[in-house]
Amino acid sequence: MSPKPPLSFGIGMLCYRRYETFRHALDTYQAAGLFDLADETLIAFNQIDDDARQIAEDYGLRCIGSEENTGILGGFKMLAGGLSADIVLLLENDLPLIESADRARLQIENAKAALTKEQVQVFRFRHRIHPGYRDVAAPKFLRYYEPSAIAQLRRLVRPGKAKKLIGNALYVLSEPDKTFDEIERMPEGWFRLSAKNITWSNQSIMVRRDFFLDKILGYAEANPSRRTVNGFPDIEKELNSAYWRNSGWHIGADLGLFTHAEP
């Protein structure tokens, strides 16, 4: 029996305005040769206009777009639906790459292998040391796990909440696996943990495309949250649920590649 061909890999970028910020991010991707690692690339523009099309032309990238703003969920659905690759790295317009080309290649190859072997269902790429703007992972973790009586009391009063935040240790501790048994260091150096111990995040993720469309967006569309972002569902609120925690899925995270740019 001949071996199966490797799974194809695509990079998709969702953009809604903030074009100068997006151009800066694209410059970092080009400098590191990020697009050379992919079988296909695509930009999806929410509320596409001539300036958006010019960006795609300037960087030699294929683009699609919606005439109206469809929000985060709608935008990611458009993006993932416009790609054809088996495995996709999904980015937003304000996520510059801050690691070297060699580290980018290594981390991406490790993540592709983990997804291919189904060791994980999602791989995170937000930088663990320099997560950037609106880093809420570290403050949330420390509320429950800093060395204080108040944090200890919070763990006793809300053990379920504390369990969900164990994974945020990735963004606080250099060796989180030595503190928490729930976090496993893999032979290649990246970390693996259960969805029980870390929430879903839209930011800088690699997934199988069919899994993202069917399991993630399918659930989010069928179970909209009352809480929205500018009137639109954002996936994260919908996935902060028992569906995610009890899924049996696993998440991978390495040092990370992308930070969140200031507005």
C-alpha positions in Angstrom: 0.0 0.0 0.0 1.4 3.4 -1.0 1.8 6.0 1.8 -0.8 8.7 2.1 0.2 12.0 0.6 1.0 14.7 3.2 -1.8 17.0 4.2 -1.8 20.3 2.4 -1.2 23.5 4.4 -2.7 26.9 3.9 -2.4 30.3 5.6 -5.5 32.5 5.9 -5.7 36.1 7.1 -8.9 37.9 8.2 -8.8 41.6 7.9 -11.3 44.3 8.9 -9.9 47.8 8.3 -6.7 48.8 10.2 -4.9 48.5 6.9 -1.6 50.0 8.0 -1.4 47.5 10.9 -2.1 44.7 8.5 0.6 45.9 6.1 3.1 45.8 9.0 2.1 42.2 9.9 2.4 41.2 6.2 5.9 42.7 6.1 6.9 40.5 9.0 5.5 37.4 7.3 7.3 38.2 4.1 10.6 38.8 5.8 10.4 35.4 7.5 9.4 33.6 4.3 6.1 32.5 6.0 4.1 32.3 2.8 6.8 30.0 1.3 5.8 27.4 3.8 2.2 27.2 2.6 0.6 25.5 -0.3 -2.0 28.3 -0.5 -2.6 31.7 1.0 -5.7 33.8 1.2 -6.9 37.1 2.7 -10.6 37.5 3.6 -11.6 41.1 3.9 -14.7 42.0 5.9 -16.3 45.0 4.1 -13.8 44.8 1.2 -13.0 48.0 -0.7 -10.4 49.2 -3.2 -7.8 49.8 -0.6 -8.1 46.2 0.6 -7.8 44.9 -2.9 -4.7 47.0 -3.4 -3.1 45.4 -0.3 -3.6 41.9 -1.8 -2.2 43.1 -5.1 0.9 44.7 -3.5 1.8 41.5 -1.6 0.8 39.1 -4.4 -1.9 37.4 -2.3 -5.3 36.0 -3.4 -8.2 37.7 -1.7 -11.9 37.4 -1.2 -14.3 39.7 0.7 -17.8 40.6 1.8 -19.4 43.9 0.9 -20.7 44.2 4.5 -19.0 43.5 7.8 -20.0 40.0 8.8 -18.2 40.0 12.2 -15.6 37.6 13.6 -17.6 34.4 13.1 -18.8 35.3 9.7 -15.3 36.5 8.7 -13.6 33.3 9.8 -16.3 31.2 8.0 -15.7 33.2 4.8 -11.9 32.7 5.3 -11.9 29.0 6.0 -14.5 28.3 3.3 -12.3 30.1 0.8 -9.3 27.9 1.6 -9.0 24.4 0.3 -6.0 23.1 2.4 -6.4 20.3 4.9 -4.6 22.2 7.7 -4.9 25.9 8.0 -3.1 28.6 10.0 -5.7 31.3 10.7 -4.6 34.9 11.5 -6.1 38.3 12.0 -4.8 41.6 10.7 -3.1 42.7 13.9 -0.7 39.8 14.5 2.9 40.5 13.5 5.4 37.7 13.6 8.2 38.3 16.1 10.3 35.1 15.8 13.0 34.2 13.3 12.3 32.4 10.0 14.0 29.2 11.4 11.8 29.2 14.5 8.8 29.9 12.4 9.5 26.9 10.1 10.3 24.6 13.0 7.2 25.4 15.0 4.9 25.2 12.0 6.3 21.8 11.0 5.8 20.5 14.6 2.2 21.8 14.6 1.5 20.3 11.2 2.8 16.9 12.4 0.8 17.0 15.6 -2.4 17.8 13.7 -1.7 15.2 11.1 -1.2 12.5 13.8 -4.2 13.9 15.7 -2.2 14.4 18.8 -4.1 17.7 19.1 -7.1 19.3 17.4 -5.9 22.9 17.8 -2.4 24.4 17.9 -1.9 27.9 19.4 0.7 30.3 18.1 0.2 33.4 20.3 3.6 34.1 21.7 3.9 32.8 25.3 6.4 35.5 26.5 5.3 38.4 24.4 1.5 37.9 23.8 1.0 41.6 23.3 -2.1 43.8 23.6 -5.0 42.7 25.7 -3.2 39.7 27.3 -5.8 38.4 29.6 -4.4 34.9 30.0 -1.8 35.8 32.6 -4.0 38.0 34.8 -6.7 35.4 34.9 -4.3 32.7 35.8 -2.7 34.7 38.6 -6.0 35.5 40.2 -6.3 31.8 41.0 -2.7 30.6 41.2 -0.5 33.4 42.5 1.0 32.5 45.9 -1.6 34.2 48.1 -4.3 33.2 50.5 -6.9 35.0 48.4 -5.9 32.9 45.3 -6.0 29.8 47.4 -9.5 30.7 48.6 -10.7 31.3 45.0 -9.5 27.8 44.0 -11.4 26.3 47.0 -14.6 28.3 46.2 -14.5 27.9 42.4 -12.6 24.7 41.6 -14.2 24.4 38.2 -13.0 27.8 37.2 -9.6 27.1 38.6 -9.4 23.9 36.5 -10.3 25.8 33.3 -7.4 28.2 33.9 -4.6 25.7 34.4 -3.6 26.1 30.7 -3.0 29.8 31.1 0.1 28.8 33.0 1.7 28.6 29.5 1.7 32.4 29.5 3.1 32.8 33.0 5.5 29.9 33.8 8.5 28.9 31.7 8.1 25.3 32.6 4.4 24.9 33.3 4.6 21.1 33.0 6.7 21.0 36.2 3.9 22.6 38.2 0.8 21.0 36.6 0.4 17.4 35.7 -2.3 18.4 33.2 0.3 20.0 31.0 2.5 17.6 29.1 5.8 18.5 27.4 6.2 16.6 24.2 9.5 15.3 22.9 9.8 18.1 20.4 9.5 20.7 23.2 5.9 21.9 22.7 3.1 21.5 25.3 -0.1 19.5 25.1 -3.1 19.8 27.3 -6.8 19.0 27.4 -9.6 21.4 26.4 -10.8 21.0 30.0 -7.9 23.1 31.1 -7.8 25.9 28.5 -10.4 27.9 26.6 -10.8 28.2 22.9 -9.0 31.2 21.3 -9.5 32.7 17.8 -6.0 34.2 17.9 -3.1 32.6 15.9 -4.4 29.1 15.6 -3.7 26.1 13.4 -6.4 23.5 12.8 -7.7 21.0 10.4 -10.0 23.0 8.1 -12.9 20.6 8.2 -12.7 20.4 12.0 -12.9 24.2 12.2 -15.8 24.5 9.9 -17.8 21.6 11.2 -17.0 21.3 14.9 -16.1 24.8 15.9 -18.1 27.1 13.6 -20.9 24.6 13.3 -21.4 24.6 17.1 -21.0 28.4 17.4 -23.6 29.1 14.7 -26.1 26.7 16.3 -25.5 28.0 19.8 -25.2 31.8 19.6 -24.3 33.7 22.8 -26.2 36.7 24.0 -22.9 38.4 24.4 -21.6 39.8 21.1 -18.8 42.0 19.7 -20.2 44.9 17.9 -23.4 43.0 17.5 -21.8 39.8 16.0 -20.9 36.5 17.5 -17.2 36.0 18.0 -16.8 32.2 18.5 -14.9 32.6 21.8 -18.0 33.3 23.8 -19.9 30.4 22.2 -17.1 28.0 22.8 -16.7 28.9 26.4 -19.0 26.0 27.2 -19.4 22.4 28.4 -19.3 21.4 24.7 -15.6 22.5 24.5 -14.6 21.3 27.9 -16.1 17.9 27.5 -15.0 17.4 23.9 -12.0 15.2 24.6 -10.0 17.4 22.4 -6.4 18.5 23.0 -4.5 21.8 22.4 -0.9 22.3 21.5 1.3 25.3 22.2 4.9 26.1 21.5 6.9 29.3 22.3 4.6 31.0 19.8 5.2 33.2 16.8 2.8 36.1 16.8 2.1 39.0 19.2 -1.0 41.2 19.3 -0.3 44.7 18.0 -1.5 47.8 19.8 -4.5 49.5 18.2 
